[in-house]
Amino acid sequence: MMARNDLEQRSEKNVETYLNNLEEKLKLLKKEQEDVLETVAGKMSDLIEQGGVIHLFGAGHSHILAEEVFYRAGGLVPIS
């Protein structure tokens, strides 16, 4: 049986590994997609300024993105 201290050390290492991998993926996303994200953000902003509405949809786990925008306090108002 593994000692509690060993489990804690493995857990800490797993968390560190996970966060390091996440950080690398975010850096790659920024490097490869920053221009696209800036373009889309600008188009969405322009649409809202012109009185437009942004429609969000998700089925299964993809609904999480829609909920992130819809339910977050201080989030976008002109959405459905």
N, C-alpha and C positions, 0 to 999 in steps of 0.2 A: 504494500500500500504506500502511496506517495505521501510524503509529509506535507502538511499545510503550507509550509514555507516554500517548498518546491512548486506547489500549485500556484501560489501567489507570484513567484518569479516567472513561471511559464505564462501566466495570465498577463503580467506586465509586458513580457516580451511580445506576446501576441498582439496586445494593444499597440505597442510601439511599431511593430511590423505593419499592422493595418493602417495606422495613421501615416506612416512613411509611404506606403503604397498609394494611399489616397492623395497625399501631397504631390507625388509624382504625376498621378493622373490629372490632377487639377492644373499643374504646370503645363502638361502636354495639351490639355484643353485650351488653356490660355494661348499657348504658342500657335496652335493650329486653327482655332476657331474664334479668336478675339475679334477679327474684322467682321465675321458673320454675325456674331452676337451684337456688336455695335450697330450694324446695319439694321438688324431686326428691332433692336431697342429703339432706334431712331424712328423707324416706320410705325411702331406701336405708339410711340409718343405723339407723332404727327397725327395719327388716326384719332387718338383721344382728344387732342387739341381741336380737331375739326368736329367734335361731337360724336365720334364713332364709338362703337361698342366692340369689345373683344370677347368672342365666344370661346369657352374652354370646354373640353370634353375628355373624359378618360373612362375606360372600362378596365376592370381588374386593377392591378397595381398602378397602372398609368393614371388613375384618377387622383393619385397623390399630388401630382403637379397642379391640377386644377384646384384641389383643396388648399394647397399652399398659397395660391394667389387669392382664392375666394374667401377663405376663413381667417386669414391672417389679419390681425388688427392693424389698421393703417394701410391695408392693401389697396389695390385698385378698386375703384367704385364702378366705373363703366364696364362691367363684365356681366355675363349671364351664364 
